[in-house]
Amino acid sequence: MIRHIVLFKLKDRSPESVERTASVLRAMEGQIPELKSIEVGKDVMHSDRSYDIALVTTFDSLESLAAYNVHPEHQKVIAHMAEARESSISLDYEV
């Protein structure tokens, strides 16, 4: 199994903007067959080094992750994030 984690820092860090973007991420649940699990968390510390949102997803294989990356529902999220994010970092590892 592959765990895919992405942390997002948003341009607009207001609670409304963070919730709107978290909702966009959560909307992938049940829409992409390769996506085995999804968790979206919003930062509670709000420190200078904090990111605003964490996306934690699980896939059966690297091939499943690759299929997710090009899926139309994920492409909609990518388009939203291109506008909303200031920066992001990611990590993919075997579980």
Contacts in CASP RR format, 6 or more apart in sequence:
PFRMAT RR
TARGET T0000
AUTHOR 0000-0000-0000
METHOD contacts of the structure
MODEL  1
MIRHIVLFKLKDRSPESVERTASVLRAMEGQIPELKSIEVGKDVMHSDRS
YDIALVTTFDSLESLAAYNVHPEHQKVIAHMAEARESSISLDYEV
1 36 0 8 1.000
1 58 0 8 1.000
1 59 0 8 1.000
1 60 0 8 1.000
1 61 0 8 1.000
1 94 0 8 1.000
1 95 0 8 1.000
2 58 0 8 1.000
2 59 0 8 1.000
2 60 0 8 1.000
2 61 0 8 1.000
2 62 0 8 1.000
2 64 0 8 1.000
2 65 0 8 1.000
2 92 0 8 1.000
2 93 0 8 1.000
2 94 0 8 1.000
2 95 0 8 1.000
3 56 0 8 1.000
3 57 0 8 1.000
3 58 0 8 1.000
3 92 0 8 1.000
3 93 0 8 1.000
3 94 0 8 1.000
3 95 0 8 1.000
4 55 0 8 1.000
4 56 0 8 1.000
4 57 0 8 1.000
4 58 0 8 1.000
4 59 0 8 1.000
4 65 0 8 1.000
4 68 0 8 1.000
4 90 0 8 1.000
4 91 0 8 1.000
4 92 0 8 1.000
5 54 0 8 1.000
5 55 0 8 1.000
5 56 0 8 1.000
5 57 0 8 1.000
5 90 0 8 1.000
5 91 0 8 1.000
5 92 0 8 1.000
6 54 0 8 1.000
6 55 0 8 1.000
6 88 0 8 1.000
6 89 0 8 1.000
6 90 0 8 1.000
7 51 0 8 1.000
7 53 0 8 1.000
7 54 0 8 1.000
7 55 0 8 1.000
7 88 0 8 1.000
7 89 0 8 1.000
7 90 0 8 1.000
8 21 0 8 1.000
8 51 0 8 1.000
8 52 0 8 1.000
8 53 0 8 1.000
8 54 0 8 1.000
8 55 0 8 1.000
8 81 0 8 1.000
8 84 0 8 1.000
8 85 0 8 1.000
8 87 0 8 1.000
8 88 0 8 1.000
9 51 0 8 1.000
9 52 0 8 1.000
9 85 0 8 1.000
9 86 0 8 1.000
9 87 0 8 1.000
9 88 0 8 1.000
10 17 0 8 1.000
10 18 0 8 1.000
10 21 0 8 1.000
10 52 0 8 1.000
10 53 0 8 1.000
10 84 0 8 1.000
10 85 0 8 1.000
10 86 0 8 1.000
11 84 0 8 1.000
11 85 0 8 1.000
11 86 0 8 1.000
12 84 0 8 1.000
13 52 0 8 1.000
17 84 0 8 1.000
18 42 0 8 1.000
18 43 0 8 1.000
18 52 0 8 1.000
18 53 0 8 1.000
19 42 0 8 1.000
21 52 0 8 1.000
21 53 0 8 1.000
21 80 0 8 1.000
21 81 0 8 1.000
21 84 0 8 1.000
22 40 0 8 1.000
22 41 0 8 1.000
22 42 0 8 1.000
22 53 0 8 1.000
24 76 0 8 1.000
24 77 0 8 1.000
24 80 0 8 1.000
24 81 0 8 1.000
25 38 0 8 1.000
25 40 0 8 1.000
25 53 0 8 1.000
25 55 0 8 1.000
25 77 0 8 1.000
26 38 0 8 1.000
26 40 0 8 1.000
27 73 0 8 1.000
27 77 0 8 1.000
28 35 0 8 1.000
28 38 0 8 1.000
28 73 0 8 1.000
28 74 0 8 1.000
28 77 0 8 1.000
29 35 0 8 1.000
29 38 0 8 1.000
31 73 0 8 1.000
32 68 0 8 1.000
32 71 0 8 1.000
32 73 0 8 1.000
32 74 0 8 1.000
34 59 0 8 1.000
34 60 0 8 1.000
34 64 0 8 1.000
34 65 0 8 1.000
34 67 0 8 1.000
34 68 0 8 1.000
34 71 0 8 1.000
35 57 0 8 1.000
35 58 0 8 1.000
35 59 0 8 1.000
35 68 0 8 1.000
36 57 0 8 1.000
36 58 0 8 1.000
36 59 0 8 1.000
36 60 0 8 1.000
36 64 0 8 1.000
37 56 0 8 1.000
37 57 0 8 1.000
37 58 0 8 1.000
38 55 0 8 1.000
38 56 0 8 1.000
38 57 0 8 1.000
38 58 0 8 1.000
39 54 0 8 1.000
39 55 0 8 1.000
39 56 0 8 1.000
39 57 0 8 1.000
40 53 0 8 1.000
40 54 0 8 1.000
40 55 0 8 1.000
40 56 0 8 1.000
41 53 0 8 1.000
41 54 0 8 1.000
41 55 0 8 1.000
41 56 0 8 1.000
42 52 0 8 1.000
42 53 0 8 1.000
43 50 0 8 1.000
43 51 0 8 1.000
43 52 0 8 1.000
43 53 0 8 1.000
43 54 0 8 1.000
51 88 0 8 1.000
51 89 0 8 1.000
57 68 0 8 1.000
58 95 0 8 1.000
59 65 0 8 1.000
59 68 0 8 1.000
65 92 0 8 1.000
68 74 0 8 1.000
81 88 0 8 1.000
END
